[in-house]
């Protein structure tokens, strides 16, 4: 029915996509116009560029390399807690970075559990700040993502192929060459590219675990040019460098992205196989190590947090209120953008709209933040707009993920119901009210939950816009860490984690309850 | 009466020509080989396919460019005739108005329609709680309250068994007799056509032929129909 009426006009979708594109392109324009000439890049800036690329490459390579045995073990073993472990692999997505960093410090830090163990054996404690720490944190966040992507690849190998391999008498080696290597060749480049792109723009990890001339990323350098030197021209120049790098990485990542990477992957049952009898111990060890690597920092957060809960530091309540406000506002903005875009993108000839939503992948929060600051600073006090600006930027950053969740569902609904709705004259609001909203409820709840949690834990733009009188919870934790009040920081981090998980749960469950068939 | 006046439908290299008249109240089977354009023809009348050339008229009203919901047409699709998350009564109510808040009078019309198709008291159920035959009846009840003078059927009963399909076709014939609706029905089965259609539109070789009497046509089919019937 090309060219005919649709139950929902795509105009609202065009409008929302244009708004996103305008926000991103105008801020990029502001950054480019304000930037120093490229010649102004000093030695320290080149060091930051090199460090950014180095840590992203190392993080991507290590995450994927370690994920392969974990995914293989999960793909061929069934055990009690397998489903729970796979669900846990999704947890880092909604875990605030600064909370995870505190947990990692408790386990791997100078005074942490592992160093204590090494001390008992008479060995030196680990030095966690710098390149090691940055890569460690990135692997903590991206090993689960890589595992899910690769596990999905394993589960996409049809069970019949294993049966055929067994019938041909193929042992583990032959099965690997026949079935598993081709799958890995298909999936691994995508996983590498996505994780490289993510680590390129990571700011909070570098802010807390990096720093100094030898461990500064471009994002961190932008922040420092901003915060310490208030050199907007320099910040803008660094932002331009970041735009080129992330834009290129995002293009590569989109081109090689594995299918269904951001959906709830990998919960299917393991395929029955006949070639892996002797590898049980190896698989058990791999799964145990991976589970410990994920669970110990979370455990540390809870233990340290409970110990640090009392006395509550002054200012906590205000920061919590601000954070919840930012998260809810951001979720509202996200839905106002993502719903019309996804329904419009589901219509024939409009799938490019989804691309407009993906523009957010090509820029980092600090780059947009710099651009907005340059634009707003002459007109208003940027600190006065910290909350709405942070909420909007977080919404734009969450938009690509939300679209990946919403657009496929919108396509299904259009295929199933558009003609019936048209013949019943259900257009515009009745279509939204009685068909689209009820039937997209689980997807709306899931994407709203992700956005709320991401926004709750975000430590990015807010660092540029907040004045000392205001804070979100992640910023509050960061300031406590900076003042070496680690106990209080752990307590507040636990509260932040609880609020993030609660918001995610609230939206996700709300979406699943009474969900239309 | 329904007039297809020099109608031309194209999709890529596919083209269908139709120049014919269907009398008000007629029951017409649309037959022809797969891919000949039966569905395209029905979709054009319903408003789901763009018209390249020509006009579609109903009692001298030009429908050629009207929105699907604004046409005097109700349609049963091959599947997806009910919203799965709405109750049977709500689904039927949508035939009256595209909102779910109905007046008392409208609610009793829904109840009457349910009773007429033999689904008395099942208004609160969800479509998933109905059998295939009951779901078809619910969709027919909606068509009944829509009260449109033209009813188009795109093989909505194809997934039912032979006995159930015959039962549904009888119900459709009875309803169209009661309401005086003009019926166009795609079918592959000559016995369906004999069962309920007085006339047949043969769609073959890029042409939708004017309706002719069912029995003589099927008893003595022209070559194009002969090849299809085998």
Contacts between the chains, C-beta under 8 A, distances in Angstrom:
chain1	res1	chain2	res2	distance
A	1	B	43	7.3
A	1	B	48	4.6
A	1	B	49	6.3
A	2	B	50	7.3
A	3	B	50	5.1
A	4	B	47	7.1
A	4	B	48	6.1
A	4	B	49	7.2
A	4	B	50	6.2
A	4	B	68	7.8
A	5	B	47	7.9
A	5	B	67	5.2
A	5	B	68	6.9
A	416	B	80	5.1
A	417	B	80	6.4
A	417	B	83	6.6
A	419	B	46	8.0
A	419	B	48	5.9
A	419	B	68	7.6
A	419	B	75	7.9
A	419	B	77	6.3
A	419	B	80	7.6
A	420	B	77	6.6
A	420	B	80	5.9
A	420	B	81	6.5
A	420	B	83	7.4
A	422	B	47	7.4
A	422	B	48	7.2
A	422	B	67	7.2
A	422	B	68	4.2
A	422	B	69	5.8
A	423	B	46	6.5
A	423	B	47	7.9
A	423	B	68	5.1
A	423	B	69	6.2
A	423	B	73	7.2
A	423	B	74	7.0
A	423	B	75	5.2
A	424	B	69	6.2
A	424	B	94	5.1
A	424	B	95	6.6
A	424	B	98	5.6
A	424	B	146	7.8
A	425	B	67	7.6
A	425	B	68	7.9
A	425	B	69	2.8
A	425	B	70	7.0
A	425	B	98	5.2
A	426	B	69	7.4
A	426	B	94	6.8
A	426	B	98	4.0
A	427	B	67	8.0
A	427	B	69	7.1
A	427	B	98	7.6
A	430	B	98	4.3
A	430	B	99	5.7
A	434	B	83	7.6
A	434	B	86	7.1
A	434	B	94	7.6
A	434	B	98	7.7
A	434	B	99	7.6
A	434	B	100	5.9
A	435	B	83	6.3
A	438	B	85	5.3
A	439	B	85	5.8
A	516	B	84	6.8
A	516	B	85	2.9
A	517	B	84	4.7
A	517	B	85	5.6
A	517	B	126	6.8
A	517	B	128	5.7
